[in-house]
Amino acid sequence: MQFKGLNVYQRHSLGMIGLGLLVWLGYFAAVEILLRNSIHYIQAELFLIPFTWVIGYFLNTYFNIHQLPSIRQFITFCGLSMAGWWLFIVSTVVLIRYTEFPYLAILVFSAGLKGSFNVILQQAITFNFYSGIKVKGENEWTGVVDPLYDQHSFYHGNVIQRWWKRKIASHVMELAGMGNPIVDVGCGSSPILGMMRGKDKTGVDLDNLKINYMRELDKGSTYVIGDINKLDLPDSHFTTVICIEILEHLPNPNQAIKELARICKPGGRVIIAAPDFSTIRWSIIEVLYGLLIPNGYHDDHCTKTDEQMITNLCDLNGLKHVKTLRVFGCDMVIRFDKEMD
């Protein structure tokens, strides 16, 4: 079924809501059947809540995001998901039975316990240590960094990852405003380009798997293979140029910024997102990132970016600083405007 006027991510959201409702209807039906067969309610809950959540997640991931976990990843995810739910239920039951804490306080504590379990174990182990992913029509990827990491962390990451990625996306769209054509250089598997308003949108990345995946997922944008240091794109063509979390991975970011400035129209805007290595917060996050997400991009950070360095390089290439927004005070989203001829 096609929903006219909705982009791919809005259709995915509707699909996820629909599948979620079907799965939970199945849950209530299963509870009713078990209760009629003299199964204790608590026993039914211990099995059905985690089982329902796992099945719902798997169906949504497969049908809406078009990803298939590897067998090892799926088994790990199921086991840890159920363990997290059992931890929540058992801690709630024990605290209700053996303590006099208020019921609401017990629920908050148990939810926090389960949430911590999810962040530390479930997400880190399932989507990072065991990050083998199959995309429909592609062979399983076996490299160091999961090529669909951006998509995973935006939709399926732990609470912190999802908040962080979505905050960056929000800042990018706020600073970019309305302006076509748009190009996202180093787009990877990020959903940001598809979320932006506009009819003339181009994504560029070196990774063939990422490009093929995004071509299938986001039909409203054009995705091409290209090198940020030597873009096969026309001069002064794009009103909005986006480059998200790329410069810190380059040994010579000046060449990349020169290319971004070249393809931007005079009076257009360049949006750059990069971590601020000069902050203590990022120094701490960098260490934690490497420990908890070993298959992320931590080991690829070869340039310690900061606001002053990026601003100086942009200034050399005719890009003037307009505004900087931050995520948690240490990840920057910066807007630069290209000077008029």
Stockholm file with secondary structure:
# STOCKHOLM 1.0

chainA/1-341         MQFKGLNVYQRHSLGMIGLGLLVWLGYFAAVEILLRNSIHYIQAELFLIPFTWVIGYFLNTYFNIHQLPSIRQFITFCGLSMAGWWLFIVSTVVLIRYTEFPYLAILVFSAGLKGSFNVILQQAITFNFYSGIKVKGENEWTGVVDPLYDQHSFYHGNVIQRWWKRKIASHVMELAGMGNPIVDVGCGSSPILGMMRGKDKTGVDLDNLKINYMRELDKGSTYVIGDINKLDLPDSHFTTVICIEILEHLPNPNQAIKELARICKPGGRVIIAAPDFSTIRWSIIEVLYGLLIPNGYHDDHCTKTDEQMITNLCDLNGLKHVKTLRVFGCDMVIRFDKEMD
#=GR chainA/1-341 SS CCCTTCCHHHHHHHHHHHHHHHHHHHHHHHHHHHHHTTCCHHHHHHHHHHHHHHHHHHHHHHHHSCEEECHHHHHHHHHHHHHHHHHHHHHHHHHHHHCCCCHHHHHHHHHHHHHHHIIIIIIHIIIIITCCEEETTSCCCCSSSCTTHHHHHHHTSCHHHHHHHHHHHHHHHHHHCSCSSEEEETCTTCSHHHHSCCSSEEEEESCHHHHHHHHHHCTTSEEEECBTTBCCSCTTCEEEEEEESCGGGCSCHHHHHHHHHHHEEEEEEEEEEEECTTSHHHHHHHHHHHHHCTTSSGGGCCSCCCHHHHHHHHHHTTEEEEEEEEETTTEEEEEEEECCC
#=GC SS_cons         CCCTTCCHHHHHHHHHHHHHHHHHHHHHHHHHHHHHTTCCHHHHHHHHHHHHHHHHHHHHHHHHSCEEECHHHHHHHHHHHHHHHHHHHHHHHHHHHHCCCCHHHHHHHHHHHHHHHIIIIIIHIIIIITCCEEETTSCCCCSSSCTTHHHHHHHTSCHHHHHHHHHHHHHHHHHHCSCSSEEEETCTTCSHHHHSCCSSEEEEESCHHHHHHHHHHCTTSEEEECBTTBCCSCTTCEEEEEEESCGGGCSCHHHHHHHHHHHEEEEEEEEEEEECTTSHHHHHHHHHHHHHCTTSSGGGCCSCCCHHHHHHHHHHTTEEEEEEEEETTTEEEEEEEECCC
//
